[in-house]
Amino acid sequence: MVLFCAKLPTMKLKLTLLLILFISVKSLAQVESGKTGAWYMYFFDHQFKESQFGVQGDVQYRNWNLIGDLEQLLLRSGLTYSPKGVKAKFTLGYAHITTGVFGDSDDTSVESRIYQEALLPHKIGNRVYLTHRFRYEQRFVEDQDFRTRYRYNLFMNVPVNKSALDKGAFYAALYNELFINGQQDIGDNRTVEFFDRNRTYLGLGYVLKPNMRFQLGWMNQKTNSVGKAQLQLSFHHKF
């Protein structure tokens, strides 16, 4: 009886990972036929010495195909605050997004975005690293009325060859993010759905150093009308 109870957390973890993998594969099966997109991303995080403040952000170059057909160029950065005695980080930031049109057209549109974010990391057992991210966005999109959006992302990292995310560790990286629009009327008799999109990701990461990680994975993005697969290559840097 004691042995059975001890195995329950491991069994639950395996069932959870299998469920996430099943959802990812099922989503990929529903992706529209066409070219796979690619997102190339750099994430940075810096904590000022002897301070609760820091900066973090990311640069993302997104393509409708593997390279060359611009989907988006996203530049984002913010000021962070980490309360003492609490595993949390809060961010106030700004993003500038240039969005391209699918195909041969070189037309683009621009968005400015202010955002507030809360990161809440915690650990389950010895190997499962979870992070909850809550983000609220105020969006100023070209030729649209003012918009807001709510986002929730659950990240999961699980070391494979080590018990912790130490140097030389390979790890399974998974996340699922939900986007909800704050307004449906965007001007000129145009509307958007309450549900904006959902992203499901499955990848493999490698810890080069405690402050440097690489990830390569596959993400499926679903809206009410479109599903598209994205190859993701990312570099995560704390300095």
N, C-alpha and C positions, 0 to 999 in steps of 0.2 A: 504493500500500500504506500509506504514512504517513497519507494523507488518510482512508482507510478506518478505520484504528486510532483516529484523532482523533475520529471520529464515533461510536465505540462507546459512550462514556459517555452521550452525548445519546440514542442509541437505547435504551439500557438504561433511562434515566430515563423516556422516553416510554412504553416497554412497561410499566414499573412503575405509572405513573399510570393507564394504560388498564386494567390488571389490577385495581387498587383500585376504579376507577370501575365496572367490570363486576361485581365482587363486591357493591358497594353497591346497584347497580340490581337485581341478582338477589335480594338480601335484601329490598329493598323490595317486590318482586313477591310475596313470600311472607307479607307482613304480613297479619294478620287483618283482616277487614272491620270497619269501625267508625271512630270518631272519631280523628283525629290528635291526639296529645298535644303539649304545649309545655313547654319548660324555659327559664326566664329566670334568668340566672346572672351573678354578680359575683365575679371573682377578684382578690385583692389580694396584693401581695408587697412587703415592705419590708425593706431591709438597714440595720441600725444603722450609723451613721457610724463609720469606722475600726474596724470590728468584723467578725468572721467570722460573727456571729450576726444573726438577723433573725426576722421573722414572716411567715407566709403563710396563706392560707385562702380560703374561698369561702362565698357565700350563694346557695342555689339554691331557687327556687320552681317546683315541678313540678306540672303539671296533667294529668289524664287526657284533657281536651279542650284547646282553645286557651286557655281561661281559665275559672276558677270552680270546677271540680271538682278539689279538692286531691288530688294523688297523694302528694307529699312536700314538706315544708319542711326543708331541710338546712342546718345551721349548722356550719361546720368551721373550725378554726384550729389552728396549731401553731408551735412554735419551730424555726427552721432553723439549720443550721450548714454553712458553705461552706469546705472546707479550702483552704489556700493552695496555689497552683500546680496545682490540680486542677479541671477543669470538672465539678463535681458539687455537689449540694445535698441535705442529709439533713434530714428533718423528724420530729419527735415531736409528735403532736397529738391532739386530741379532737374528736369530732363528736356533735351531737345531732340526731336525725332524728325528725320526726313524720310518720307515714304515714297517708293517708286511704284510704277504701274507694271503689271505683269505683261511680258512680251517685249516687243521691239521698241515700244515708246519710251522716250526719255523724260516724260512728264513726272513731276514730283509735287508733293504737298508737304507742308510743314506743321508740326505740332509743338507747342510749349506745354510743359507739364510740371506742376508742383505736386509733391507727394509727402505724406507722413507714413512712417513705417515702424512696426514693432517686431523684433526678432526674439523668440523665446526658445532657446535650446534646452534639451534635456536628454538624458540617457536612460535606456531600458536595459537592465542587466549589464553584462560586460562588453557587449559588442554593438548594440544598436544605438546609433546616434540620430535623434530626431530634432527637427527645428520647425517651429510654427512661425510663419511670416504673415502678418496682417498689414495690408497697404491700402491707403485711401488716396485717390488721385483727383486733382483738379485739372481738367484738360482744356486747353485753348487750341482747337483744331482749325486749320485754315478753312474758311467758307462754311463753318458750322457755328451754332450757338454754343455757349459755355456748357461743358459737360463734366460729370464726375463719374468715378468708377470705384468699386470695392473689389479687393482681391484677397484671396486666402490661399496660401501654399503650404503643403506639408512635405518636407524633405526627409529622406531617410538614407543614411549611409551605414553600410555594414561591412567591416573589414573581412577579407577572405582568408589571407595567409597569416594574419596577425590578430591579436586580440584587441588592438587599439589602432587608431589612425596615426601610427608612427612612421618614421622614415622607412621607405621601402615597402609600405603596405599597399596592396591592391584592395579595392573595395567596390561593392555594388552600390550604385547611386540611383535612387528612385525619387520621383516627386510627382505630385498632382496639384495643379493650380486651377482654381475656379475664379472667373471674372463675372461681376454683376454690374450692369449699368445703373447709374443713379438717376438719369433722365432718359426718357425714350424719345422725346421731341427734340430734334437737333436743328430745327429751323427750315424755312422754305417748304413746309408741309412734308418734311422727311422725318422718318422715325427709325429707331433701332429697337431691337428686342431687349427685354429685361435681362435675359441671359446673353452674355457677350461671347464667352468662349471657355473652353476647358483644355488644359494641356496635361498630357501624361507622358512621363519620361522614364526611360530605363537605360542605364549606362554603366560603364566601368571606369573607375578612377584609380589614380596612382599618386602616392605621396612622395614627391621628390625630396622635399625637406619639410620640417614641421610647418613652415610658412608658405609652402608652394605645392599646389596640387594640379594635376591635369585630369580632365574627364573627356571621354568620347562616348557618345550615346545617341539614342534614337528617340525623337519626340513626336507625338501625334497631337496636332492642334485641331479641335473641332469647334465649329460655330453651328448655328442652326441650318446653314446652307452648304457649308464647305468643310471638308476634312483634308488635311495635308500632312504628309510625313516630312520631318525635318531631321537632317543629320546635325548633331551639335558637337562642336569641339570647343572646350573652354579651359582657361588658365585662371586659377584662383590664387591670389597673391596677398599675403599679409606682410607689411613692412613697417 
